[in-house]
Amino acid sequence: MQLSEELNISSKRAMLIFYNSTVGNQLHDPKYGYQLMSDTYIVNDIKAEFANIQSLS
């Protein structure tokens, strides 16, 4: 929901971005440490990844 609110998009779109992101995939792997990070930290990483993808377009 935080990603949805910060990007001003639907929750469905936010979930698609999350599940298709590198961060979303790394969240399930303990070696990246995302389990220890706050929601805000994770959302900021997803937003940075999303911004990088859009800048390449």
JOPE-V502493 format. One record per pair of residues at least 12 apart in sequence whose ideal C-beta (glycine too) atoms are under 10 Angstrom apart, sorted by the first residue. I is the first residue (numbers start at 0). J is the second residue. D is the distance in whole Angstrom. If there is no record, write none. Layout:
I&J&D ; I&J&D
This chain:
0&13&8 ; 0&14&10 ; 0&38&9 ; 0&42&10 ; 1&13&8 ; 1&38&6 ; 1&39&7 ; 1&41&9 ; 1&42&5 ; 1&43&10 ; 1&45&10 ; 2&14&8 ; 2&16&7 ; 2&17&6 ; 2&20&10 ; 2&38&9 ; 2&41&9 ; 2&42&5 ; 2&43&10 ; 2&45&6 ; 2&46&7 ; 2&49&9 ; 3&16&9 ; 3&17&10 ; 3&42&10 ; 4&42&9 ; 5&39&9 ; 5&42&6 ; 5&43&9 ; 5&45&9 ; 5&46&7 ; 6&42&9 ; 6&45&9 ; 6&46&7 ; 6&49&8 ; 13&42&9 ; 13&45&9 ; 16&45&7 ; 16&46&9 ; 16&48&9 ; 16&49&6 ; 16&52&10 ; 17&41&9 ; 17&42&9 ; 17&45&6 ; 17&49&10 ; 19&48&10 ; 19&49&10 ; 19&52&10 ; 20&41&10 ; 20&44&8 ; 20&45&5 ; 20&46&10 ; 20&48&5 ; 20&49&7 ; 20&52&9 ; 21&44&9 ; 21&45&9 ; 21&48&6 ; 21&52&10 ; 22&36&10 ; 22&40&10 ; 22&41&6 ; 22&42&9 ; 22&43&10 ; 22&44&5 ; 22&45&5 ; 22&46&10 ; 22&47&9 ; 22&48&6 ; 22&49&10 ; 23&41&9 ; 23&44&10 ; 23&45&7 ; 23&48&9 ; 25&41&10 ; 25&44&9 ; 26&41&7 ; 26&44&10 ; 26&45&10 ; 31&44&10
